[in-house]
């Protein structure tokens, strides 16, 4: 169930919650496993075994039977358990991309008996929580195994042929090399999304790469969020400062993780550290495997103007982080020069944008029926959190983001209020504020509570019920459906690394209205596919742009068409994979990267 405080109860309890949910007429969710032979296939729904005889195309008939069964019984099949031989198959790709069924691959399992097939169906169901979020598959040494959703050709179709061939050429250049990525969490936030997609693609083309996540520790994550991340972005209170005790906790945790990961750190050629959480591994890696090359990838906005000043909290935090970061062979930032403090050695510094994946649950095409299912599911989340459902017959605006002090949500609420004051009551859109949480982000619930307290203010009287706020479970398709249906997408972050949710909106043809913060403006062609508000905090300007788009449908439609026609390949997975492989081959072949603060695309000659 999504997180929601009890202070803002918007559902009028004329009907019990369960009755309201039943009126949504959501299909019953279920899970299957299946195996095929020459003349039939066997399918199991939990413990119900069925044998279906066919002499046609087994895989096509299996899919047709599953879809008919689901339609006849008002069910939604969430996942289908399959043997390992289907991991890169047409069946797996078709299930995911066409029918929105997760191909749940059972590693090293062969179904010799009906009992084993039944057990696999049960294991498939156990891979998902009651809220339909999937449990990340984590194996030895906290190695994350992304789902087997698509085949290689699916990614090939997302780019031009020259880009694909360059990817394969770069892959050949790192043959025989072992690459390991380390980050904080397997789920929640942009880093995890990028890693799932990139590792999935690397696996398809044969790159020897693994992704590991740190052993979680709430005490450490509180330090890294509030005293690393928030301080560097200048969104923490002034009295929040990194202490000697904090450093001792962080370094002890880093040593523990280094000892845990030592067998994997010994056996690799290149290690990538994502963000500050795993940075403490670097001194240990240099002792465990002195020959390994190291890359530090910073994914956040760093207020280098404050870092460069004496005696600021930002300088204190950065000096500590940079003690570890400067030991890496390459420093990567988002493509914003202001994110790189003066103390960084620019000779080895490069830039890369964040990216999104065109084939994951956030972006893949949804059929009308699939879209309607996930919108109803979102309404179920709202009802369970004591809010009234989103009216699907009315338009809505949306901001998708974590509940974080940097995301500008109070500005969003105020801009919406000002917009509604300009519109007749019958023309007012709804506002959706939604996002996922993360285990390394302790700010989510407090910020969510704060936002709901704001809505109690009398100035939001008559509007609060049209504002839908949900910290959602890790199911991507509801956000996909909400964004596709949105009239306009907003991103009013005060501090931001890149926020590729902007590109995700543009990929769906949704106009965007954003602040000039971090890497966000790089994604927007002002006046064409969206609008950039120069002054952060200028909610009146935001409201005026929104009003112009809503009051002038032709103008809004023109922006929508321009967004739809855009080419966003450079902010997608294949482009990201090319950049990483180029850095790997350059570093492993030459021993260094002569960055000088340039983009990897520029260094590649793109």
C-alpha positions as CSV (number, residue, x, y, z in Angstrom):
1,X,0.0,0.0,0.0
2,X,1.4,3.4,-0.8
3,X,2.5,5.6,2.1
4,X,0.0,8.3,3.1
5,X,-0.4,10.2,6.4
6,X,-3.7,10.3,8.1
7,X,-3.9,14.1,8.5
8,X,-5.6,14.6,5.1
9,X,-8.5,12.2,4.7
10,X,-10.2,13.2,1.5
11,X,-12.4,10.1,0.8
12,X,-15.9,10.9,2.1
13,X,-16.7,7.7,4.0
14,X,-20.2,7.3,2.5
15,X,-19.0,3.9,1.3
16,X,-16.5,1.5,2.9
17,X,-13.1,1.5,1.3
18,X,-13.5,-2.1,0.1
19,X,-16.7,-1.2,-1.7
20,X,-15.0,1.7,-3.4
21,X,-12.2,-0.6,-4.6
22,X,-14.7,-3.2,-5.8
23,X,-16.4,-0.5,-7.9
24,X,-13.2,0.0,-9.8
25,X,-13.8,-3.5,-11.3
26,X,-10.1,-4.3,-11.3
27,X,-9.2,-7.7,-12.7
28,X,-7.9,-10.2,-10.3
29,X,-4.2,-10.5,-10.6
30,X,-2.6,-13.9,-11.0
31,X,0.7,-15.7,-11.9
32,X,1.4,-18.7,-14.1
33,X,4.2,-21.0,-15.0
34,X,4.4,-23.0,-18.3
35,X,6.4,-25.6,-20.2
36,X,6.0,-26.8,-23.8
37,X,6.6,-30.0,-25.8
38,X,6.1,-31.0,-29.4
39,X,2.3,-31.4,-29.2
40,X,1.1,-29.6,-26.0
41,X,1.9,-27.1,-23.3
42,X,1.3,-27.4,-19.6
43,X,0.3,-24.3,-17.7
44,X,-0.1,-23.9,-13.9
45,X,-1.9,-21.1,-12.1
46,X,-0.5,-21.4,-8.6
47,X,-1.6,-25.1,-7.9
48,X,-4.1,-25.6,-10.7
49,X,-2.6,-27.7,-13.5
50,X,-3.8,-27.6,-17.1
51,X,-2.6,-29.5,-20.2
52,X,-3.6,-27.9,-23.5
53,X,-3.0,-29.9,-26.7
54,X,-1.9,-28.1,-29.9
55,X,-0.2,-29.0,-33.1
56,X,0.4,-25.4,-34.2
57,X,3.0,-22.9,-33.1
58,X,3.4,-23.8,-29.4
59,X,4.6,-20.4,-28.1
60,X,1.9,-18.5,-30.0
61,X,-0.8,-20.8,-28.9
62,X,0.4,-20.6,-25.3
63,X,0.2,-16.8,-25.4
64,X,-3.3,-16.9,-27.1
65,X,-4.5,-19.3,-24.4
66,X,-3.2,-17.2,-21.6
67,X,-4.8,-14.0,-23.0
68,X,-8.2,-15.8,-23.6
69,X,-8.1,-17.3,-20.1
70,X,-7.4,-13.9,-18.6
71,X,-10.2,-12.2,-20.6
72,X,-12.8,-14.9,-19.8
73,X,-12.1,-14.9,-16.1
74,X,-11.5,-11.1,-15.6
75,X,-7.9,-11.7,-14.6
76,X,-4.6,-9.8,-15.1
77,X,-1.6,-12.1,-15.5
78,X,1.3,-10.4,-13.9
79,X,4.1,-12.9,-14.7
80,X,4.7,-16.2,-16.4
81,X,7.4,-18.5,-15.0
82,X,9.6,-19.9,-17.7
83,X,12.7,-22.0,-18.0
84,X,16.1,-20.4,-18.4
85,X,16.2,-21.3,-22.1
86,X,13.6,-18.6,-22.7
87,X,15.7,-15.8,-21.2
88,X,16.4,-14.0,-24.5
89,X,13.5,-15.5,-26.5
90,X,10.8,-14.1,-28.8
91,X,8.3,-15.4,-26.3
92,X,9.7,-13.5,-23.4
93,X,9.9,-10.3,-25.5
94,X,6.4,-10.7,-26.8
95,X,5.0,-11.3,-23.3
96,X,6.5,-8.1,-22.0
97,X,6.3,-5.6,-24.8
98,X,2.9,-6.7,-26.3
99,X,1.0,-8.3,-23.5
100,X,2.5,-6.7,-20.4
101,X,3.3,-10.0,-18.8
102,X,6.7,-10.3,-17.0
103,X,8.6,-13.3,-18.3
104,X,9.9,-14.6,-14.9
105,X,12.9,-16.7,-15.7
106,X,13.7,-19.6,-13.2
107,X,17.4,-20.0,-13.2
108,X,18.7,-23.5,-13.7
109,X,15.3,-25.1,-13.3
110,X,13.9,-27.7,-15.6
111,X,10.3,-28.8,-15.1
112,X,10.5,-32.6,-15.2
113,X,7.3,-33.1,-13.1
114,X,4.0,-31.4,-12.5
115,X,5.1,-30.8,-8.9
116,X,8.1,-28.8,-10.1
117,X,5.9,-26.8,-12.5
118,X,3.5,-26.0,-9.6
119,X,6.5,-25.0,-7.4
120,X,7.7,-22.7,-10.1
121,X,4.3,-21.0,-10.4
122,X,4.4,-20.4,-6.6
123,X,8.0,-19.0,-6.8
124,X,6.9,-16.7,-9.6
125,X,4.0,-15.4,-7.5
126,X,6.4,-15.0,-4.5
127,X,8.6,-12.7,-6.7
128,X,5.9,-10.0,-6.4
129,X,4.4,-8.2,-3.4
130,X,0.7,-7.9,-2.9
131,X,0.9,-4.3,-4.2
132,X,2.3,-5.9,-7.5
133,X,5.8,-4.5,-7.0
134,X,8.5,-6.9,-7.9
135,X,11.2,-8.1,-5.6
136,X,14.7,-7.4,-7.1
137,X,16.5,-10.7,-7.8
138,X,19.7,-10.5,-5.8
139,X,22.2,-13.4,-5.7
140,X,25.7,-14.0,-4.4
141,X,27.6,-10.9,-3.2
142,X,24.5,-8.7,-3.6
143,X,24.6,-9.2,-7.3
144,X,21.5,-7.7,-8.9
145,X,20.0,-9.7,-11.8
146,X,17.7,-7.5,-14.0
147,X,14.6,-9.2,-15.4
148,X,14.9,-10.9,-18.8
149,X,12.3,-8.7,-20.5
150,X,13.4,-8.3,-24.1
151,X,15.8,-9.6,-26.8
152,X,18.8,-7.9,-28.3
153,X,16.8,-7.0,-31.5
154,X,14.4,-4.9,-29.4
155,X,17.2,-2.6,-28.4
156,X,18.6,-2.5,-31.9
157,X,15.3,-1.1,-33.2
158,X,15.5,1.8,-30.8
159,X,18.5,3.4,-32.6
160,X,19.9,3.9,-36.0
161,X,22.1,1.2,-37.5
162,X,25.4,3.1,-37.2
163,X,24.9,3.6,-33.5
164,X,24.1,-0.1,-33.0
165,X,27.2,-1.2,-35.0
166,X,29.4,1.2,-32.9
167,X,28.0,-0.4,-29.7
168,X,29.0,-3.9,-31.0
169,X,32.4,-2.7,-32.0
170,X,33.0,-1.2,-28.6
171,X,31.8,-4.4,-27.0
172,X,34.4,-6.4,-28.9
173,X,37.1,-4.0,-27.6
174,X,36.4,-5.0,-24.0
175,X,36.2,-8.8,-24.7
176,X,37.9,-10.7,-21.9
177,X,37.6,-7.8,-19.4
178,X,35.5,-7.9,-16.2
179,X,33.6,-4.8,-15.2
180,X,31.8,-4.3,-11.9
181,X,29.3,-1.6,-10.9
182,X,28.6,-0.7,-7.2
183,X,25.7,1.4,-6.1
184,X,23.5,1.9,-3.0
185,X,20.2,0.1,-3.8
186,X,18.7,-2.2,-6.4
187,X,15.4,-0.3,-6.6
188,X,14.2,3.3,-6.3
189,X,15.7,6.3,-8.0
190,X,17.3,7.0,-11.4
191,X,20.6,5.2,-10.7
192,X,18.9,1.9,-10.2
193,X,16.6,2.3,-13.2
194,X,19.7,3.1,-15.4
195,X,21.6,0.1,-14.1
196,X,18.8,-2.4,-14.6
197,X,18.5,-1.3,-18.2
198,X,22.2,-1.1,-18.9
199,X,23.1,-4.4,-17.4
200,X,20.2,-6.0,-19.3
201,X,21.6,-4.7,-22.6
202,X,25.1,-5.6,-21.7
203,X,24.0,-9.1,-20.9
204,X,22.3,-9.4,-24.3
205,X,25.4,-8.4,-26.3
206,X,27.8,-10.4,-24.1
207,X,29.7,-7.9,-22.0
208,X,31.2,-9.4,-18.9
209,X,29.6,-7.1,-16.3
210,X,28.0,-7.4,-12.9
211,X,26.2,-5.0,-10.7
212,X,26.4,-5.2,-6.9
213,X,24.6,-3.2,-4.2
214,X,26.0,-2.3,-0.8
215,X,24.8,-4.1,2.3
216,X,22.1,-1.7,3.5
217,X,22.4,0.2,6.8
218,X,19.7,2.7,7.7
219,X,22.2,4.7,9.9
220,X,24.6,5.1,7.0
221,X,21.9,6.0,4.5
222,X,20.6,8.7,6.8
223,X,24.1,10.2,6.9
224,X,24.6,9.9,3.1
225,X,21.2,11.4,2.3
226,X,21.1,14.2,4.8
227,X,24.8,15.1,5.1
228,X,26.1,14.2,1.7
229,X,23.3,14.5,-0.8
230,X,21.2,17.2,0.8
231,X,24.2,19.3,1.9
232,X,25.9,19.3,-1.5
233,X,22.6,20.3,-3.1
234,X,22.1,23.0,-0.4
235,X,18.7,21.8,0.6
236,X,19.6,20.7,4.1
237,X,19.1,23.0,7.2
238,X,22.1,25.2,8.0
239,X,22.8,23.3,11.2
240,X,23.2,19.9,9.4
241,X,27.0,19.2,9.2
242,X,29.1,16.2,8.7
243,X,30.8,15.1,12.0
244,X,33.7,13.0,13.0
245,X,31.3,10.4,14.3
246,X,29.5,10.3,11.0
247,X,32.8,9.7,9.2
248,X,33.6,6.8,11.6
249,X,30.3,5.2,10.9
250,X,30.6,5.6,7.1
251,X,34.2,4.3,7.1
252,X,33.3,1.3,9.3
253,X,30.5,0.4,7.0
254,X,32.7,0.8,3.9
255,X,35.3,-1.5,5.4
256,X,32.6,-4.1,6.1
257,X,31.4,-4.0,2.5
258,X,35.0,-4.1,1.1
259,X,35.6,-7.3,3.1
260,X,32.3,-8.8,2.0
261,X,33.0,-8.0,-1.7
262,X,36.7,-8.8,-1.6
263,X,36.4,-12.0,-3.9
264,X,34.7,-9.9,-6.5
265,X,36.9,-6.9,-6.2
266,X,40.0,-9.2,-6.7
267,X,38.6,-10.6,-9.8
268,X,37.9,-7.6,-12.1
269,X,39.5,-5.1,-14.4
270,X,37.3,-2.1,-13.9
271,X,35.1,-0.9,-11.0
272,X,32.5,1.8,-11.3
273,X,31.3,3.6,-8.1
274,X,27.8,5.2,-8.4
275,X,27.4,8.2,-6.2
276,X,28.9,8.8,-2.7
277,X,27.4,5.8,-0.8
278,X,30.0,3.3,-2.1
279,X,32.9,5.8,-2.3
280,X,34.5,4.4,0.8
281,X,35.3,1.2,-1.1
282,X,37.9,3.0,-3.2
283,X,40.9,2.9,-0.8
284,X,40.2,-0.8,-0.1
285,X,39.9,-1.7,-3.8
286,X,43.3,-0.1,-4.4
287,X,44.8,-2.5,-1.8
288,X,42.8,-5.5,-2.8
289,X,43.3,-5.1,-6.5
290,X,45.9,-2.4,-7.3
291,X,45.7,-3.0,-11.1
292,X,41.9,-2.4,-11.3
293,X,40.9,0.9,-12.9
294,X,38.3,3.0,-11.0
295,X,35.6,5.4,-12.2
296,X,33.5,7.6,-9.9
297,X,30.1,8.6,-11.3
298,X,28.4,11.5,-9.6
299,X,24.7,11.6,-10.3
300,X,23.7,14.6,-8.2
301,X,23.8,18.4,-8.4
302,X,26.8,19.7,-6.5
303,X,26.7,23.4,-5.5
304,X,30.3,23.9,-6.5
305,X,29.9,27.7,-5.9
306,X,29.4,26.9,-2.2
307,X,32.0,24.1,-2.2
308,X,34.5,26.5,-3.5
309,X,34.0,28.9,-0.5
310,X,35.8,28.4,2.8
311,X,34.1,27.1,5.9
312,X,30.8,26.1,4.3
313,X,29.0,22.9,5.1
314,X,29.2,22.1,1.4
315,X,33.0,22.4,1.5
316,X,33.3,20.2,4.6
317,X,31.2,17.5,3.0
318,X,32.9,17.8,-0.4
319,X,36.5,17.7,1.0
320,X,35.5,14.4,2.7
321,X,33.9,12.9,-0.4
322,X,36.7,14.1,-2.6
323,X,39.3,12.3,-0.4
324,X,37.9,9.1,-1.9
325,X,36.7,10.4,-5.3
326,X,40.1,11.8,-6.3
327,X,41.6,8.3,-6.0
328,X,39.5,7.2,-9.0
329,X,41.0,7.3,-12.5
330,X,38.0,9.1,-14.0
331,X,35.4,11.5,-12.5
332,X,32.0,11.7,-14.3
333,X,29.5,14.4,-13.7
334,X,26.2,15.4,-15.4
335,X,26.8,17.8,-18.3
336,X,26.7,20.9,-16.2
337,X,30.0,22.6,-15.5
338,X,28.8,24.2,-12.3
339,X,28.4,20.6,-10.8
340,X,32.2,20.2,-10.8
341,X,34.1,21.8,-7.9
342,X,37.5,23.5,-8.5
343,X,39.3,20.8,-6.6
344,X,38.4,18.1,-9.2
345,X,41.3,17.3,-11.6
346,X,39.7,18.3,-14.9
347,X,42.3,16.2,-16.9
348,X,40.4,13.1,-15.9
349,X,36.9,14.6,-15.7
350,X,34.2,13.9,-18.3
351,X,30.4,14.4,-18.5
352,X,27.5,12.1,-19.3
353,X,23.7,12.7,-19.1
354,X,21.3,10.5,-17.3
355,X,19.2,8.3,-19.5
356,X,16.0,6.4,-19.6
357,X,15.0,3.0,-21.1
358,X,12.5,3.0,-24.0
359,X,11.6,-0.7,-23.2
360,X,11.1,-0.7,-19.5
361,X,7.8,-0.3,-17.6
362,X,8.1,3.5,-17.5
363,X,8.3,3.9,-21.2
364,X,7.2,0.9,-23.3
365,X,3.9,1.4,-25.2
366,X,0.7,0.4,-23.4
367,X,-2.4,-0.7,-25.1
368,X,-5.7,1.0,-24.2
369,X,-6.7,-1.9,-22.0
370,X,-3.3,-2.0,-20.2
371,X,-3.4,1.8,-19.7
372,X,-6.9,1.5,-18.2
373,X,-5.8,-1.3,-15.8
374,X,-2.9,0.8,-14.4
375,X,-5.0,3.9,-14.0
376,X,-7.5,1.9,-12.1
377,X,-4.7,0.4,-10.0
378,X,-3.5,4.0,-9.3
379,X,-7.0,4.8,-8.1
380,X,-6.9,1.8,-5.9
381,X,-3.7,3.1,-4.3
382,X,-5.4,6.5,-3.8
383,X,-8.5,4.9,-2.1
384,X,-6.3,2.8,0.2
385,X,-4.5,6.0,1.3
386,X,-7.9,7.7,2.0
387,X,-8.0,9.9,-1.1
388,X,-10.7,10.2,-3.7
389,X,-9.9,8.6,-7.1
390,X,-8.5,10.4,-10.0
391,X,-11.4,11.4,-12.3
392,X,-10.3,9.7,-15.6
393,X,-12.8,11.8,-17.6
394,X,-11.0,15.0,-16.6
395,X,-7.6,16.3,-17.6
396,X,-4.7,16.2,-15.1
397,X,-1.2,17.8,-14.7
398,X,1.6,15.7,-13.3
399,X,4.9,15.8,-11.6
400,X,6.7,12.5,-11.1
401,X,9.5,12.6,-8.6
402,X,10.7,11.3,-5.3
403,X,9.4,13.1,-2.2
404,X,12.6,15.0,-1.6
405,X,13.3,18.6,-0.3
406,X,14.9,19.5,-3.7
407,X,11.9,18.7,-5.9
408,X,10.1,21.9,-5.4
409,X,6.7,20.4,-4.5
410,X,5.5,23.4,-2.4
411,X,6.1,25.5,-5.6
412,X,4.1,23.0,-7.6
413,X,1.2,23.3,-5.2
414,X,1.2,27.1,-5.2
415,X,1.5,27.3,-9.0
416,X,-1.5,25.0,-9.3
417,X,-3.5,27.1,-6.9
418,X,-2.7,30.3,-9.0
419,X,-3.6,28.5,-12.2
420,X,-7.0,27.4,-10.8
421,X,-7.7,31.0,-9.8
422,X,-7.3,31.9,-13.5
423,X,-9.7,29.2,-14.7
424,X,-13.5,28.6,-14.5
425,X,-14.2,25.8,-12.0
426,X,-15.3,23.5,-14.8
427,X,-12.1,23.9,-16.7
428,X,-9.7,23.2,-13.9
429,X,-7.4,20.1,-14.3
430,X,-6.5,17.8,-11.5
431,X,-2.9,17.6,-10.2
432,X,-1.0,14.3,-9.7
433,X,2.2,14.2,-7.6
434,X,3.6,10.7,-7.6
435,X,6.8,8.9,-7.3
436,X,8.6,5.9,-5.8
437,X,10.6,5.7,-2.6
438,X,14.1,4.2,-2.0
439,X,15.7,2.3,0.9
440,X,18.6,4.9,0.9
441,X,16.2,7.9,1.0
442,X,14.9,8.6,4.5
443,X,13.3,11.9,3.4
444,X,10.3,10.4,1.6
445,X,7.8,10.0,4.5
446,X,8.6,13.3,6.3
447,X,8.3,15.3,3.0
448,X,5.1,13.5,2.2
449,X,3.7,14.4,5.6
450,X,4.8,18.0,5.1
451,X,3.1,18.3,1.8
452,X,-0.1,17.0,3.2
453,X,0.0,19.4,6.0
454,X,0.4,22.3,3.5
455,X,-2.9,21.2,1.9
456,X,-4.8,21.7,5.1
457,X,-4.3,25.5,4.7
458,X,-7.5,27.3,3.9
459,X,-6.1,28.7,0.7
460,X,-6.4,25.2,-0.8
461,X,-10.0,24.9,0.2
462,X,-11.9,23.6,-2.7
463,X,-8.8,22.4,-4.5
464,X,-7.2,19.8,-2.1
465,X,-9.5,17.0,-3.3
466,X,-8.3,17.5,-6.9
467,X,-4.7,17.1,-5.8
468,X,-3.6,13.4,-5.8
469,X,-0.4,12.6,-3.9
470,X,1.0,9.1,-3.8
471,X,4.4,7.6,-2.9
472,X,3.9,4.5,-5.0
473,X,5.2,0.9,-4.7
474,X,7.8,-0.1,-7.3
475,X,5.4,-0.7,-10.2
476,X,6.5,1.4,-13.2
477,X,3.5,1.0,-15.5
478,X,1.1,3.2,-13.4
479,X,3.5,6.1,-13.8
480,X,3.7,5.3,-17.5
481,X,-0.1,5.4,-17.9
482,X,-0.4,8.6,-15.8
483,X,2.2,10.4,-17.8
484,X,0.7,9.3,-21.2
485,X,-2.7,10.7,-20.1
486,X,-1.3,13.9,-18.7
487,X,-2.1,17.3,-20.2
488,X,1.2,18.8,-19.1
489,X,4.2,17.5,-17.1
490,X,5.9,19.8,-14.6
491,X,9.4,19.5,-13.1
492,X,9.9,22.3,-10.6
493,X,13.0,21.0,-8.9
494,X,15.1,23.7,-7.1
495,X,18.2,21.4,-7.2
496,X,18.6,18.7,-9.8
497,X,21.2,16.4,-11.3
498,X,19.5,15.8,-14.6
499,X,16.0,14.4,-14.0
500,X,15.3,12.3,-17.0
501,X,11.6,12.2,-16.2
502,X,11.5,15.3,-18.4
503,X,12.7,13.2,-21.4
504,X,10.2,10.5,-20.5
505,X,7.4,13.0,-20.8
506,X,8.7,14.3,-24.1
507,X,9.0,10.8,-25.5
508,X,5.3,10.4,-24.9
509,X,4.5,13.8,-26.5
510,X,3.6,15.5,-23.3
511,X,4.5,19.2,-23.1
512,X,6.8,20.1,-20.1
513,X,7.1,23.1,-17.9
514,X,10.3,23.2,-15.9
515,X,12.7,25.4,-13.8
516,X,16.1,26.2,-15.1
517,X,17.7,23.8,-12.6
518,X,20.7,21.5,-13.1
519,X,20.6,19.4,-16.3
520,X,16.8,19.8,-16.9
521,X,17.0,22.7,-19.5
522,X,19.3,20.6,-21.7
523,X,16.4,18.3,-22.5
524,X,13.9,21.1,-23.4
525,X,13.6,23.2,-26.6
526,X,12.0,26.2,-25.0
527,X,8.8,27.3,-26.7
528,X,8.8,24.2,-28.9
529,X,8.4,21.0,-26.8
530,X,8.1,22.8,-23.5
531,X,8.9,25.9,-21.4
532,X,11.8,26.7,-19.2
533,X,11.1,29.2,-16.3
534,X,14.4,31.1,-15.8
535,X,13.8,32.1,-12.2
536,X,13.5,29.2,-9.7
537,X,10.6,29.9,-7.4
538,X,8.7,32.1,-9.9
539,X,5.4,30.3,-9.4
540,X,3.5,33.2,-11.1
541,X,5.4,32.5,-14.3
542,X,4.7,28.8,-14.0
543,X,1.0,29.4,-13.5
544,X,0.9,31.8,-16.5
545,X,2.5,29.3,-18.9
546,X,0.2,26.6,-17.7
547,X,-2.8,28.9,-18.3
548,X,-1.6,29.8,-21.8
549,X,-1.4,26.1,-22.7
550,X,-4.7,25.1,-21.2
551,X,-6.6,28.2,-22.5
552,X,-5.2,27.8,-26.0
553,X,-5.7,24.2,-27.1
554,X,-4.1,24.8,-30.5
555,X,-0.9,26.0,-28.9
556,X,-0.8,23.1,-26.5
557,X,-1.4,20.7,-29.4
558,X,1.5,22.3,-31.4
559,X,3.9,21.7,-28.4
560,X,2.6,18.2,-28.1
561,X,3.3,17.4,-31.8
562,X,6.8,18.9,-31.5
563,X,7.5,16.7,-28.5
564,X,6.3,13.6,-30.3
565,X,8.6,14.2,-33.2
566,X,11.7,14.6,-31.1
567,X,14.7,12.3,-31.3
568,X,15.6,11.3,-27.8
569,X,18.2,8.5,-28.6
570,X,21.0,10.3,-26.8
571,X,19.1,10.1,-23.5
572,X,18.3,6.4,-23.9
573,X,20.0,3.1,-22.9
574,X,21.9,2.2,-26.1
575,X,23.7,5.6,-26.1
576,X,24.5,5.2,-22.4
577,X,25.9,1.7,-23.0
578,X,28.1,3.1,-25.9
579,X,29.5,5.8,-23.5
580,X,30.4,3.3,-20.8
581,X,32.0,0.9,-23.2
582,X,34.1,3.7,-24.8
583,X,35.3,4.8,-21.3
584,X,36.1,1.1,-20.4
585,X,38.1,0.4,-23.5
586,X,39.9,3.7,-23.4
587,X,40.8,3.3,-19.7
588,X,41.8,-0.3,-20.0
589,X,43.8,0.2,-23.2
590,X,45.5,3.5,-22.6
591,X,45.4,3.5,-18.8
592,X,43.8,7.0,-18.6
593,X,41.1,9.2,-20.1
594,X,42.1,12.7,-21.2
595,X,38.8,14.3,-20.3
596,X,39.4,18.0,-19.7
597,X,35.7,18.2,-18.6
598,X,34.4,17.3,-22.1
599,X,31.4,15.1,-22.8
600,X,32.0,11.5,-23.6
601,X,30.1,12.0,-26.8
602,X,32.6,14.7,-27.8
603,X,35.5,12.5,-26.9
604,X,34.0,9.7,-29.0
605,X,33.7,12.0,-32.0
606,X,29.9,11.9,-32.0
